[in-house]
Amino acid sequence: MAHRAEGRRMSDVTLKDVAVRAGVHVATASRALDPQRRHLVNSETRQRVETAAGELGYRINVLARSLRKGSTGMIGAVVADLGNPFLPPMLRGLEEVLGPRGYMTAVSETHEDPETFRRVCEQLIARRVDGIVVSAAHVGDSDFISTLEKSLPVVLAVRRVSGGGHHTVTHDDVLGARLVTEYLAGLGHRRLAQLRGPEDVSSFAGRARGFQEVVAEHDCTEIVAHDRAGAPTTDEGKRLAAALLTADVGRPTAIFAHNDLMAIGALEALGEAGLRCPEDVSIVGYNDAPLTAHVTPPLTTVRLPSNALGRRVAAMMLGQLDQHKEPPTTVALEPELVIRASAAAPARDRAAG
């Protein structure tokens, strides 16, 4: 049965008492009980130390430890929009890797506002987080990211900034857009349109580039509504799609939305115009967010492995926290085309068939 050292209050039990009970050096006991360093101790010794701590009623003084080590065990995660269903799996991936090492994640939202982004990062530094994962950066934020890196470890997730030179885990957006656009061209579509995300976000810029490369290579026509989304949301996707459906040059036979939220907005616009997907217009998205397989029709999209991306970001963060001194690198995860029912051959091709 667990018991405390006889005649001692719990608050009086020291790390040295635990080490003596476990038969190890004090430094070993300290590592075994530190979530951020326990992986350095073999499992048998770690279990012996934890058992001794439990028997003695030893409790770690987290505040004292953080002051002594200059570490709070907290990682900030700055995201653009918590309403984006892509983000929860990514944040879960962070926690799956950081949690066992004793880190908690504090999530803040920017709503794509540059001033909010800077204020949130500065507040996280003031609260002494050990590192910041940034998933809300815009292309022109390179200097600000460099300033942050002078204070603490930073990893960019999903979005790049201009110039490079930062620890980054992202997705090959150019290739992903090429995959889905080539699929549409292979179905016979020659009148294509895209619902473009904000131009100062690297992922949307890459998707626009991949789309336009394929349009040029297959001698397709891009139907342009002369606008782009202020934010990559369902409402903006619906607005842009409605404009495309009434374009003076005629509507496209297929629409590539830069993310799944905008694609769902396009599906709404299509329905309100009395048109059907994919019979009248094919619609494809990007991200393979949860539930895209369950909308009507199920959405053809590009899978961005958000959980795996979060885990890679966390591993890169731990490398900095463990002072591995690795140079900044950019990891681009491979895209995967997910074919569902929202894209089909143009109506005239189906009729001819």
GUMI-651678 format. One record per residue (C-alpha): x, y, z; residue in one letter. Coordinates in Angstrom, 3 decimals, always signed. Layout:
<sites>
c1 = X&c2 = Y&c3 = Z&rest = A
...
</sites>
This chain:
<sites>
c1 = +0.000&c2 = +0.000&c3 = +0.000&rest = M
c1 = +1.268&c2 = +3.482&c3 = -0.846&rest = A
c1 = +2.498&c2 = +5.438&c3 = +2.144&rest = H
c1 = +4.411&c2 = +8.568&c3 = +2.967&rest = R
c1 = +7.774&c2 = +8.730&c3 = +4.685&rest = A
c1 = +6.914&c2 = +8.201&c3 = +8.347&rest = E
c1 = +6.628&c2 = +11.418&c3 = +10.317&rest = G
c1 = +7.025&c2 = +13.575&c3 = +7.175&rest = R
c1 = +4.482&c2 = +15.833&c3 = +5.584&rest = R
c1 = +4.029&c2 = +15.454&c3 = +1.821&rest = M
c1 = +5.450&c2 = +18.933&c3 = +1.280&rest = S
c1 = +8.606&c2 = +17.959&c3 = +3.191&rest = D
c1 = +9.486&c2 = +14.994&c3 = +0.980&rest = V
c1 = +12.401&c2 = +15.883&c3 = -1.283&rest = T
c1 = +13.720&c2 = +14.569&c3 = -4.570&rest = L
c1 = +16.662&c2 = +13.154&c3 = -2.644&rest = K
c1 = +14.251&c2 = +11.048&c3 = -0.564&rest = D
c1 = +12.775&c2 = +9.653&c3 = -3.775&rest = V
c1 = +16.234&c2 = +8.901&c3 = -5.176&rest = A
c1 = +17.256&c2 = +7.046&c3 = -2.003&rest = V
c1 = +14.045&c2 = +5.012&c3 = -1.992&rest = R
c1 = +14.515&c2 = +4.112&c3 = -5.682&rest = A
c1 = +18.244&c2 = +3.434&c3 = -5.331&rest = G
c1 = +19.289&c2 = +5.926&c3 = -8.002&rest = V
c1 = +21.211&c2 = +9.181&c3 = -8.234&rest = H
c1 = +19.248&c2 = +12.390&c3 = -7.635&rest = V
c1 = +19.894&c2 = +13.490&c3 = -11.222&rest = A
c1 = +18.388&c2 = +10.240&c3 = -12.508&rest = T
c1 = +15.329&c2 = +10.696&c3 = -10.325&rest = A
c1 = +14.960&c2 = +14.236&c3 = -11.615&rest = S
c1 = +15.066&c2 = +13.088&c3 = -15.255&rest = R
c1 = +12.642&c2 = +10.226&c3 = -14.613&rest = A
c1 = +10.042&c2 = +12.591&c3 = -13.134&rest = L
c1 = +10.457&c2 = +15.331&c3 = -15.745&rest = D
c1 = +7.974&c2 = +14.807&c3 = -18.624&rest = P
c1 = +10.357&c2 = +16.602&c3 = -20.984&rest = Q
c1 = +13.338&c2 = +14.380&c3 = -20.104&rest = R
c1 = +11.831&c2 = +11.081&c3 = -18.934&rest = R
c1 = +12.602&c2 = +9.515&c3 = -22.338&rest = H
c1 = +16.295&c2 = +9.691&c3 = -21.371&rest = L
c1 = +15.773&c2 = +7.109&c3 = -18.592&rest = V
c1 = +15.158&c2 = +3.436&c3 = -19.318&rest = N
c1 = +11.643&c2 = +2.212&c3 = -18.580&rest = S
c1 = +12.591&c2 = -0.054&c3 = -15.643&rest = E
c1 = +14.425&c2 = +2.729&c3 = -13.773&rest = T
c1 = +11.689&c2 = +5.218&c3 = -14.596&rest = R
c1 = +9.036&c2 = +2.898&c3 = -13.164&rest = Q
c1 = +11.089&c2 = +2.396&c3 = -9.994&rest = R
c1 = +11.427&c2 = +6.152&c3 = -9.489&rest = V
c1 = +7.737&c2 = +6.786&c3 = -10.144&rest = E
c1 = +6.779&c2 = +4.054&c3 = -7.683&rest = T
c1 = +9.061&c2 = +5.539&c3 = -5.009&rest = A
c1 = +7.614&c2 = +8.999&c3 = -5.603&rest = A
c1 = +4.100&c2 = +7.617&c3 = -5.213&rest = G
c1 = +4.932&c2 = +5.748&c3 = -2.018&rest = E
c1 = +6.490&c2 = +8.851&c3 = -0.468&rest = L
c1 = +3.767&c2 = +11.189&c3 = -1.672&rest = G
c1 = +6.282&c2 = +13.311&c3 = -3.582&rest = Y
c1 = +4.784&c2 = +16.028&c3 = -5.763&rest = R
c1 = +6.688&c2 = +18.099&c3 = -8.309&rest = I
c1 = +6.575&c2 = +21.846&c3 = -7.793&rest = N
c1 = +5.826&c2 = +22.816&c3 = -11.387&rest = V
c1 = +6.172&c2 = +26.560&c3 = -10.793&rest = L
c1 = +9.555&c2 = +26.202&c3 = -9.108&rest = A
c1 = +10.763&c2 = +23.921&c3 = -11.880&rest = R
c1 = +9.703&c2 = +26.352&c3 = -14.602&rest = S
c1 = +11.480&c2 = +29.223&c3 = -12.864&rest = L
c1 = +14.615&c2 = +27.157&c3 = -12.387&rest = R
c1 = +14.736&c2 = +25.798&c3 = -15.929&rest = K
c1 = +13.341&c2 = +28.835&c3 = -17.697&rest = G
c1 = +10.695&c2 = +26.561&c3 = -19.216&rest = S
c1 = +6.926&c2 = +26.614&c3 = -18.815&rest = T
c1 = +6.123&c2 = +23.426&c3 = -20.726&rest = G
c1 = +3.758&c2 = +25.432&c3 = -22.942&rest = M
c1 = +3.806&c2 = +25.662&c3 = -26.750&rest = I
c1 = +1.788&c2 = +28.350&c3 = -28.507&rest = G
c1 = -0.125&c2 = +27.463&c3 = -31.687&rest = A
c1 = -1.299&c2 = +30.424&c3 = -33.777&rest = V
c1 = -3.987&c2 = +29.565&c3 = -36.337&rest = V
c1 = -6.033&c2 = +31.678&c3 = -38.723&rest = A
c1 = -9.536&c2 = +30.269&c3 = -38.241&rest = D
c1 = -10.624&c2 = +27.625&c3 = -35.746&rest = L
c1 = -13.737&c2 = +27.134&c3 = -37.872&rest = G
c1 = -11.594&c2 = +25.501&c3 = -40.565&rest = N
c1 = -12.144&c2 = +21.736&c3 = -40.157&rest = P
c1 = -8.598&c2 = +21.075&c3 = -41.369&rest = F
c1 = -7.143&c2 = +22.402&c3 = -38.116&rest = L
c1 = -8.378&c2 = +20.040&c3 = -35.344&rest = P
c1 = -6.549&c2 = +16.984&c3 = -36.768&rest = P
c1 = -3.384&c2 = +19.072&c3 = -37.104&rest = M
c1 = -3.641&c2 = +20.294&c3 = -33.505&rest = L
c1 = -4.280&c2 = +16.726&c3 = -32.377&rest = R
c1 = -1.101&c2 = +15.668&c3 = -34.172&rest = G
c1 = +0.830&c2 = +18.330&c3 = -32.269&rest = L
c1 = -0.549&c2 = +17.087&c3 = -28.961&rest = E
c1 = +0.160&c2 = +13.444&c3 = -29.766&rest = E
c1 = +3.875&c2 = +14.202&c3 = -30.025&rest = V
c1 = +4.288&c2 = +17.100&c3 = -27.599&rest = L
c1 = +2.044&c2 = +15.721&c3 = -24.832&rest = G
c1 = +4.188&c2 = +12.697&c3 = -23.928&rest = P
c1 = +7.154&c2 = +15.060&c3 = -23.627&rest = R
c1 = +5.298&c2 = +17.155&c3 = -21.030&rest = G
c1 = +4.205&c2 = +20.060&c3 = -23.228&rest = Y
c1 = +0.762&c2 = +21.586&c3 = -23.413&rest = M
c1 = -0.526&c2 = +23.546&c3 = -26.419&rest = T
c1 = -2.137&c2 = +26.982&c3 = -26.111&rest = A
c1 = -4.144&c2 = +27.818&c3 = -29.259&rest = V
c1 = -4.834&c2 = +31.379&c3 = -30.441&rest = S
c1 = -6.792&c2 = +32.582&c3 = -33.468&rest = E
c1 = -6.018&c2 = +35.528&c3 = -35.767&rest = T
c1 = -9.017&c2 = +35.684&c3 = -38.167&rest = H
c1 = -6.460&c2 = +36.490&c3 = -40.916&rest = E
c1 = -5.850&c2 = +39.901&c3 = -39.351&rest = D
c1 = -2.166&c2 = +40.969&c3 = -39.462&rest = P
c1 = -2.376&c2 = +43.116&c3 = -36.316&rest = E
c1 = -4.050&c2 = +40.323&c3 = -34.366&rest = T
c1 = -1.374&c2 = +37.918&c3 = -35.580&rest = F
c1 = +1.438&c2 = +40.090&c3 = -34.256&rest = R
c1 = -0.338&c2 = +40.850&c3 = -30.992&rest = R
c1 = -1.078&c2 = +37.175&c3 = -30.313&rest = V
c1 = +2.556&c2 = +36.158&c3 = -30.914&rest = C
c1 = +3.830&c2 = +38.945&c3 = -28.652&rest = E
c1 = +1.394&c2 = +37.931&c3 = -25.909&rest = Q
c1 = +2.540&c2 = +34.313&c3 = -26.120&rest = L
c1 = +6.146&c2 = +35.445&c3 = -25.701&rest = I
c1 = +5.118&c2 = +37.575&c3 = -22.714&rest = A
c1 = +3.554&c2 = +34.472&c3 = -21.183&rest = R
c1 = +6.885&c2 = +32.687&c3 = -21.603&rest = R
c1 = +5.827&c2 = +29.864&c3 = -23.913&rest = V
c1 = +8.722&c2 = +27.619&c3 = -24.891&rest = D
c1 = +8.000&c2 = +27.794&c3 = -28.630&rest = G
c1 = +5.408&c2 = +28.900&c3 = -31.181&rest = I
c1 = +3.845&c2 = +26.959&c3 = -34.043&rest = V
c1 = +2.625&c2 = +29.447&c3 = -36.659&rest = V
c1 = -0.138&c2 = +28.362&c3 = -39.030&rest = S
c1 = -1.483&c2 = +31.851&c3 = -39.776&rest = A
c1 = +1.462&c2 = +33.541&c3 = -41.483&rest = A
c1 = +1.106&c2 = +35.548&c3 = -44.674&rest = H
c1 = +3.775&c2 = +35.695&c3 = -47.373&rest = V
c1 = +5.105&c2 = +39.089&c3 = -46.204&rest = G
c1 = +5.580&c2 = +38.065&c3 = -42.566&rest = D
c1 = +9.168&c2 = +36.855&c3 = -43.011&rest = S
c1 = +10.785&c2 = +39.733&c3 = -41.087&rest = D
c1 = +8.364&c2 = +39.340&c3 = -38.200&rest = F
c1 = +8.996&c2 = +35.567&c3 = -38.064&rest = I
c1 = +12.743&c2 = +36.263&c3 = -38.012&rest = S
c1 = +12.187&c2 = +38.606&c3 = -35.061&rest = T
c1 = +10.224&c2 = +35.912&c3 = -33.220&rest = L
c1 = +13.013&c2 = +33.402&c3 = -33.814&rest = E
c1 = +15.430&c2 = +35.609&c3 = -31.888&rest = K
c1 = +13.311&c2 = +35.006&c3 = -28.775&rest = S
c1 = +12.262&c2 = +31.361&c3 = -29.014&rest = L
c1 = +11.893&c2 = +28.346&c3 = -31.352&rest = P
c1 = +9.365&c2 = +28.833&c3 = -34.156&rest = V
c1 = +7.974&c2 = +26.324&c3 = -36.679&rest = V
c1 = +5.797&c2 = +27.358&c3 = -39.621&rest = L
c1 = +2.937&c2 = +24.956&c3 = -40.358&rest = A
c1 = +1.064&c2 = +24.734&c3 = -43.693&rest = V
c1 = +2.014&c2 = +28.248&c3 = -44.830&rest = R
c1 = +5.418&c2 = +29.503&c3 = -45.962&rest = R
c1 = +6.735&c2 = +33.050&c3 = -45.868&rest = V
c1 = +8.872&c2 = +34.745&c3 = -48.504&rest = S
c1 = +12.602&c2 = +34.216&c3 = -48.517&rest = G
c1 = +12.747&c2 = +30.867&c3 = -46.734&rest = G
c1 = +15.255&c2 = +30.244&c3 = -43.988&rest = G
c1 = +12.702&c2 = +29.082&c3 = -41.424&rest = H
c1 = +11.741&c2 = +25.720&c3 = -39.937&rest = H
c1 = +8.676&c2 = +24.833&c3 = -42.018&rest = T
c1 = +6.353&c2 = +21.881&c3 = -42.583&rest = V
c1 = +3.927&c2 = +22.390&c3 = -45.428&rest = T
c1 = +2.263&c2 = +20.656&c3 = -48.343&rest = H
c1 = +3.180&c2 = +20.525&c3 = -52.028&rest = D
c1 = +0.317&c2 = +22.794&c3 = -53.065&rest = D
c1 = +1.498&c2 = +23.211&c3 = -56.658&rest = V
c1 = +1.533&c2 = +19.448&c3 = -57.192&rest = L
c1 = -1.780&c2 = +19.005&c3 = -55.386&rest = G
c1 = -3.477&c2 = +21.570&c3 = -57.617&rest = A
c1 = -1.928&c2 = +19.965&c3 = -60.686&rest = R
c1 = -3.294&c2 = +16.550&c3 = -59.697&rest = L
c1 = -6.881&c2 = +17.717&c3 = -59.352&rest = V
c1 = -6.793&c2 = +20.009&c3 = -62.400&rest = T
c1 = -5.281&c2 = +17.279&c3 = -64.577&rest = E
c1 = -8.074&c2 = +15.016&c3 = -63.385&rest = Y
c1 = -10.661&c2 = +17.554&c3 = -64.565&rest = L
c1 = -8.873&c2 = +17.976&c3 = -67.903&rest = A
c1 = -8.752&c2 = +14.193&c3 = -68.278&rest = G
c1 = -12.536&c2 = +14.075&c3 = -67.843&rest = L
c1 = -12.804&c2 = +16.395&c3 = -70.842&rest = G
c1 = -13.268&c2 = +19.778&c3 = -69.165&rest = H
c1 = -11.852&c2 = +22.695&c3 = -71.162&rest = R
c1 = -13.707&c2 = +25.603&c3 = -69.518&rest = R
c1 = -12.271&c2 = +25.723&c3 = -66.024&rest = L
c1 = -12.443&c2 = +28.214&c3 = -63.163&rest = A
c1 = -10.827&c2 = +28.512&c3 = -59.773&rest = Q
c1 = -12.090&c2 = +30.017&c3 = -56.531&rest = L
c1 = -8.914&c2 = +31.705&c3 = -55.337&rest = R
c1 = -7.952&c2 = +32.177&c3 = -51.720&rest = G
c1 = -6.158&c2 = +35.312&c3 = -50.447&rest = P
c1 = -3.128&c2 = +35.991&c3 = -52.652&rest = E
c1 = -0.808&c2 = +36.722&c3 = -49.690&rest = D
c1 = -1.150&c2 = +33.156&c3 = -48.347&rest = V
c1 = +1.493&c2 = +30.822&c3 = -49.777&rest = S
c1 = -0.709&c2 = +27.724&c3 = -49.965&rest = S
c1 = -3.320&c2 = +29.474&c3 = -52.113&rest = F
c1 = -0.639&c2 = +31.025&c3 = -54.310&rest = A
c1 = +0.786&c2 = +27.547&c3 = -54.927&rest = G
c1 = -2.641&c2 = +26.133&c3 = -55.778&rest = R
c1 = -3.297&c2 = +28.963&c3 = -58.239&rest = A
c1 = +0.047&c2 = +28.292&c3 = -59.900&rest = R
c1 = -0.548&c2 = +24.549&c3 = -60.255&rest = G
c1 = -4.032&c2 = +25.143&c3 = -61.683&rest = F
c1 = -2.814&c2 = +27.664&c3 = -64.247&rest = Q
c1 = +0.080&c2 = +25.432&c3 = -65.340&rest = E
c1 = -2.325&c2 = +22.634&c3 = -66.249&rest = V
c1 = -4.791&c2 = +25.008&c3 = -67.927&rest = V
c1 = -1.979&c2 = +26.212&c3 = -70.202&rest = A
c1 = -0.598&c2 = +22.719&c3 = -70.881&rest = E
c1 = -4.004&c2 = +21.314&c3 = -71.913&rest = H
c1 = -5.051&c2 = +24.365&c3 = -73.926&rest = D
c1 = -8.001&c2 = +24.994&c3 = -71.620&rest = C
c1 = -9.802&c2 = +28.279&c3 = -71.053&rest = T
c1 = -9.857&c2 = +29.792&c3 = -67.574&rest = E
c1 = -13.163&c2 = +31.499&c3 = -66.808&rest = I
c1 = -12.296&c2 = +34.435&c3 = -64.527&rest = V
c1 = -14.697&c2 = +36.362&c3 = -62.296&rest = A
c1 = -12.032&c2 = +39.025&c3 = -61.568&rest = H
c1 = -12.158&c2 = +38.541&c3 = -57.795&rest = D
c1 = -10.721&c2 = +36.391&c3 = -55.059&rest = R
c1 = -11.800&c2 = +35.417&c3 = -51.562&rest = A
c1 = -11.177&c2 = +37.887&c3 = -48.765&rest = G
c1 = -10.961&c2 = +34.808&c3 = -46.539&rest = A
c1 = -11.158&c2 = +31.104&c3 = -47.461&rest = P
c1 = -14.681&c2 = +30.596&c3 = -46.099&rest = T
c1 = -17.943&c2 = +28.993&c3 = -47.202&rest = T
c1 = -19.597&c2 = +32.393&c3 = -47.662&rest = D
c1 = -16.787&c2 = +33.631&c3 = -49.886&rest = E
c1 = -16.856&c2 = +30.445&c3 = -51.945&rest = G
c1 = -20.582&c2 = +30.902&c3 = -52.479&rest = K
c1 = -20.122&c2 = +34.549&c3 = -53.510&rest = R
c1 = -17.344&c2 = +33.819&c3 = -55.989&rest = L
c1 = -19.113&c2 = +30.802&c3 = -57.480&rest = A
c1 = -22.323&c2 = +32.798&c3 = -57.982&rest = A
c1 = -20.336&c2 = +35.379&c3 = -59.951&rest = A
c1 = -18.782&c2 = +32.651&c3 = -62.126&rest = L
c1 = -22.160&c2 = +31.103&c3 = -62.908&rest = L
c1 = -23.375&c2 = +34.397&c3 = -64.377&rest = T
c1 = -20.143&c2 = +35.431&c3 = -66.138&rest = A
c1 = -20.615&c2 = +37.229&c3 = -69.451&rest = D
c1 = -18.285&c2 = +34.768&c3 = -71.177&rest = V
c1 = -20.398&c2 = +31.808&c3 = -70.095&rest = G
c1 = -20.157&c2 = +29.542&c3 = -67.119&rest = R
c1 = -17.357&c2 = +27.010&c3 = -66.601&rest = P
c1 = -17.989&c2 = +23.285&c3 = -66.765&rest = T
c1 = -15.768&c2 = +22.684&c3 = -63.711&rest = A
c1 = -14.684&c2 = +24.744&c3 = -60.689&rest = I
c1 = -11.579&c2 = +24.182&c3 = -58.550&rest = F
c1 = -11.980&c2 = +25.726&c3 = -55.087&rest = A
c1 = -8.781&c2 = +26.405&c3 = -53.189&rest = H
c1 = -10.162&c2 = +24.722&c3 = -50.084&rest = N
c1 = -13.097&c2 = +22.522&c3 = -49.134&rest = D
c1 = -14.967&c2 = +25.295&c3 = -47.321&rest = L
c1 = -15.116&c2 = +27.355&c3 = -50.505&rest = M
c1 = -16.099&c2 = +24.251&c3 = -52.486&rest = A
c1 = -19.064&c2 = +23.700&c3 = -50.172&rest = I
c1 = -20.041&c2 = +27.339&c3 = -50.693&rest = G
c1 = -19.873&c2 = +26.729&c3 = -54.444&rest = A
c1 = -22.208&c2 = +23.752&c3 = -54.075&rest = L
c1 = -24.711&c2 = +26.056&c3 = -52.335&rest = E
c1 = -24.441&c2 = +28.654&c3 = -55.111&rest = A
c1 = -24.987&c2 = +25.962&c3 = -57.726&rest = L
c1 = -28.132&c2 = +24.717&c3 = -56.003&rest = G
c1 = -29.541&c2 = +28.232&c3 = -55.652&rest = E
c1 = -28.968&c2 = +28.800&c3 = -59.387&rest = A
c1 = -31.025&c2 = +25.708&c3 = -60.183&rest = G
c1 = -28.000&c2 = +23.761&c3 = -61.384&rest = L
c1 = -26.740&c2 = +20.335&c3 = -60.416&rest = R
c1 = -23.306&c2 = +19.000&c3 = -59.479&rest = C
c1 = -21.729&c2 = +17.301&c3 = -61.363&rest = P
c1 = -24.385&c2 = +17.094&c3 = -64.107&rest = E
c1 = -24.139&c2 = +20.808&c3 = -64.960&rest = D
c1 = -20.913&c2 = +21.883&c3 = -63.231&rest = V
c1 = -18.237&c2 = +19.758&c3 = -61.552&rest = S
c1 = -16.788&c2 = +21.107&c3 = -58.295&rest = I
c1 = -13.569&c2 = +20.004&c3 = -56.591&rest = V
c1 = -11.916&c2 = +21.200&c3 = -53.396&rest = G
c1 = -8.679&c2 = +20.928&c3 = -51.447&rest = Y
c1 = -7.697&c2 = +19.601&c3 = -47.959&rest = N
c1 = -10.040&c2 = +16.580&c3 = -47.616&rest = D
c1 = -11.483&c2 = +18.095&c3 = -44.468&rest = A
c1 = -13.671&c2 = +15.875&c3 = -42.257&rest = P
c1 = -17.206&c2 = +15.386&c3 = -43.605&rest = L
c1 = -16.322&c2 = +16.208&c3 = -47.239&rest = T
c1 = -17.094&c2 = +12.575&c3 = -48.010&rest = A
c1 = -20.592&c2 = +13.106&c3 = -46.577&rest = H
c1 = -21.816&c2 = +16.235&c3 = -48.385&rest = V
c1 = -24.081&c2 = +15.841&c3 = -51.428&rest = T
c1 = -22.465&c2 = +14.949&c3 = -53.713&rest = P
c1 = -19.342&c2 = +13.688&c3 = -51.917&rest = P
c1 = -16.497&c2 = +16.053&c3 = -52.746&rest = L
c1 = -13.556&c2 = +15.237&c3 = -54.981&rest = T
c1 = -10.580&c2 = +16.906&c3 = -53.306&rest = T
c1 = -6.858&c2 = +16.757&c3 = -52.527&rest = V
c1 = -5.908&c2 = +15.162&c3 = -49.240&rest = R
c1 = -3.676&c2 = +17.277&c3 = -47.053&rest = L
c1 = -2.667&c2 = +14.902&c3 = -44.224&rest = P
c1 = -3.262&c2 = +17.347&c3 = -41.392&rest = S
c1 = -2.643&c2 = +14.949&c3 = -38.500&rest = N
c1 = +0.642&c2 = +13.756&c3 = -40.012&rest = A
c1 = +1.583&c2 = +17.371&c3 = -40.689&rest = L
c1 = +0.944&c2 = +18.273&c3 = -37.041&rest = G
c1 = +3.144&c2 = +15.402&c3 = -35.903&rest = R
c1 = +5.983&c2 = +16.492&c3 = -38.205&rest = R
c1 = +5.676&c2 = +20.068&c3 = -36.932&rest = V
c1 = +5.849&c2 = +18.828&c3 = -33.333&rest = A
c1 = +8.934&c2 = +16.721&c3 = -34.074&rest = A
c1 = +10.627&c2 = +19.735&c3 = -35.675&rest = M
c1 = +9.750&c2 = +21.841&c3 = -32.616&rest = M
c1 = +11.179&c2 = +19.220&c3 = -30.251&rest = L
c1 = +14.393&c2 = +19.201&c3 = -32.286&rest = G
c1 = +14.802&c2 = +22.914&c3 = -31.553&rest = Q
c1 = +13.820&c2 = +22.567&c3 = -27.904&rest = L
c1 = +16.331&c2 = +19.735&c3 = -27.501&rest = D
c1 = +18.935&c2 = +22.060&c3 = -29.060&rest = Q
c1 = +19.860&c2 = +19.788&c3 = -31.949&rest = H
c1 = +21.053&c2 = +22.905&c3 = -33.813&rest = K
c1 = +19.679&c2 = +21.657&c3 = -37.128&rest = E
c1 = +19.586&c2 = +24.280&c3 = -39.917&rest = P
c1 = +16.151&c2 = +25.533&c3 = -40.988&rest = P
c1 = +14.533&c2 = +23.204&c3 = -43.505&rest = T
c1 = +11.239&c2 = +23.047&c3 = -45.375&rest = T
c1 = +9.410&c2 = +19.717&c3 = -45.460&rest = V
c1 = +6.663&c2 = +19.467&c3 = -48.112&rest = A
c1 = +4.277&c2 = +16.534&c3 = -47.637&rest = L
c1 = +3.013&c2 = +14.660&c3 = -50.693&rest = E
c1 = -0.547&c2 = +15.392&c3 = -51.870&rest = P
c1 = -3.079&c2 = +12.691&c3 = -52.730&rest = E
c1 = -6.033&c2 = +13.026&c3 = -55.099&rest = L
c1 = -9.292&c2 = +11.763&c3 = -53.547&rest = V
c1 = -11.871&c2 = +11.007&c3 = -56.247&rest = I
c1 = -15.526&c2 = +11.150&c3 = -55.254&rest = R
c1 = -18.795&c2 = +12.002&c3 = -56.998&rest = A
c1 = -18.630&c2 = +15.804&c3 = -57.402&rest = S
c1 = -16.687&c2 = +15.678&c3 = -60.685&rest = A
c1 = -17.716&c2 = +14.001&c3 = -63.927&rest = A
c1 = -17.302&c2 = +14.488&c3 = -67.677&rest = A
c1 = -18.945&c2 = +17.609&c3 = -69.130&rest = P
c1 = -22.578&c2 = +17.163&c3 = -70.153&rest = A
c1 = -21.841&c2 = +17.310&c3 = -73.881&rest = R
c1 = -19.210&c2 = +14.555&c3 = -73.545&rest = D
c1 = -21.595&c2 = +12.359&c3 = -71.582&rest = R
c1 = -24.270&c2 = +12.894&c3 = -74.244&rest = A
c1 = -21.829&c2 = +11.988&c3 = -77.020&rest = A
c1 = -20.806&c2 = +8.897&c3 = -75.090&rest = G
</sites>
